[in-house]
Amino acid sequence: MDKDFSIDAEGLHQAVELMSRDFSHTEGLALPMALPQLGIGSAAALHSLAPSVLGGAARLGAATSFAHMDPPTPWITWAMTLWNASLNQNLLHPATAPVARQMEERVVAWLAPFFGMNGGHMTPGSTVANLTALWSARECAGVTEVIASEAAHLSIAKAAHLLGLKYRSVPIDAYGSMDAAQLPSDLHKSALVLTAGATSTGAIDPLSLAGRAAWTHVDAAWAGPLRMSKYAVLLAGIESADSVAISAHKWLFQPKESALVLFKDTEKAHAAVSFGGAYLAIPNVGVLGSHGATATALLATLLAWGREGIARRIELCMDLARRLKEFVDADERLELYAQPQTGIVVWRPKDERWFDPMLQQLPAGSTSITSIAGVKWFRNVSANPSADIDLLVDAIQAGLAEGV
Ligand SMILES: *Cc1c(COP(=O)(O)O)cnc(C)c1O
C-alpha cells in the first residue's frame, strides 16, 4: 500500500494547524522553474507551500474585505471539500458516485422551488450555467438570438457566440437595469436574458418581462439567493422564467466551483442537452463530462444552517451595504451611482480629483473599481458577513480629508 494514498492524520492535522498561522513575515517559496526530478515528500511540500498559498492569499473574510462577489466560506464546506478530494467521486457514472448523485439531486430539489423551477443540475459557475440554459433555449424553443441588457455579464455574449446565436444588447436605464421600453417587440425567436443582480451595480432587470420571449433566462448568479431571505420579493417574476442561473460560490458562501442551472421543465431541457455514450450507463447531461461532488458542500451548509441561516447571513450583508449607502448619501462630497438594490454599493467622490487620493486611503481588498459609461466608480460588494463597515467609513473619511 502506497502510504500517500491513505489517511495521514498527523499530516492533515498540520494542514489545519497551518491555516491559523501568521505568515506575514515569512517569505513564500521560490518555485523551481522546471518540474523537479525528485519529489520533496508530502509533509515538506505542505510546509514549503504554506507561506505562499496561505500567507499570500487574499483574505475574503477579513474585516476590510468588501470588494468582490467572492465570499468567505464556512468550515463545514472545508470538511466536505476534503472528503470530496479524498473520495474523488465522478457524477458522470452512477457506479463511481452512488451517493453523491443523490446529494446533488436533493440539493437541487431543495433550491429549485424558491425560483419556481422544477429541477436542474450543478455547474462549476454561472458562466457554464448560462451557456447550458441558452443551449437548452436553442434546442427547445428554436431561438436564433440572445437579447440581454448592456449590463449583462460577459458570459451571455460568450454563450451566444459559442452557440452560433445572434447577440443583441438593450440599453440600461439610470439605475443600471434593462430599459424595457427599448426591448424589440418581436421576441418569438429570442432568448431574453434578464439579470438579477448586475455584476457592476447589482441592478435587477424588470423580471416582469419574464415569459415575453420564446425563452426567458434569468441570470441570478449574484442575487438569486435573496429568494431565500426576507428580500425575496425583489426577484418577483423570476418564477415565470424558463431557466435560472445561480452561483453558489457567491451568495451561498460555497467554495468554488459551485453553481446551479435550474429549469422550469427540467425533463425537456435536460433531454435537449444530453448525450449518450457506449461506456455511460446513463446519458451525460449538460456541458461537463467528469463532474465532482461539489453538491455535498452546499448540502452540508444548507443542512447546518437551514433556510433561516442562509437568510440571516444574506440579510446581514444587505444591512452592511445599507450602512455604507447611508454614509455615502449623507456626505455631500460623495455620490451614489444609484440606490443599491442587492448589496452592491457604487459610489464616488463628486470631485473627480479626489478619486485617486481616496483610493490610496482605502484598505487593500476593501473596494473595487468599475467603469460605467466611461466613468470610474468605486464598488463595494457585500459578500462578507464579517465585514466591519466602520473601518471602511473611517478610511473614506480619511480620503476625504486628504482630498480637501
Ligand atoms: C459572476 C456572474 C456571472 C458568472 O458567474 P461565474 O460563477 O463567475 O461563472 C454571470 N452573471 C452574473 C450577473 C455574475 O455576477
The ligand as a Tripos MOL2 file, in Angstrom:
@<TRIPOS>MOLECULE
LIG
   15    15     1     0     0
SMALL
NO_CHARGES

@<TRIPOS>ATOM
      1 C1        -20.4860   36.2730  -11.5040 C.3       1 LIG1
      2 C2        -21.5220   36.4050  -12.5350 C.ar      1 LIG1
      3 C3        -21.5850   35.5140  -13.6120 C.ar      1 LIG1
      4 C4        -20.5490   34.4520  -13.8430 C.3       1 LIG1
      5 O1        -20.6090   33.5280  -12.8390 O.3       1 LIG1
      6 P1        -19.3440   32.5880  -12.5050 P.3       1 LIG1
      7 O2        -19.8670   31.8030  -11.3540 O.co2     1 LIG1
      8 O3        -18.2200   33.5310  -12.1620 O.co2     1 LIG1
      9 O4        -19.0440   31.7870  -13.7120 O.co2     1 LIG1
     10 C5        -22.6340   35.6280  -14.5010 C.ar      1 LIG1
     11 N1        -23.5410   36.5910  -14.3430 N.ar      1 LIG1
     12 C6        -23.5140   37.4840  -13.3440 C.ar      1 LIG1
     13 C7        -24.5800   38.5200  -13.2370 C.3       1 LIG1
     14 C8        -22.4790   37.4220  -12.4040 C.ar      1 LIG1
     15 O5        -22.4340   38.3240  -11.4240 O.3       1 LIG1
@<TRIPOS>BOND
     1     1     2 1
     2     2     3 ar
     3     2    14 ar
     4     3     4 1
     5     3    10 ar
     6     4     5 1
     7     5     6 1
     8     6     7 2
     9     6     8 1
    10     6     9 1
    11    10    11 ar
    12    11    12 ar
    13    12    13 1
    14    12    14 ar
    15    14    15 1
@<TRIPOS>SUBSTRUCTURE
     1 LIG1         1 GROUP 0 **** ****
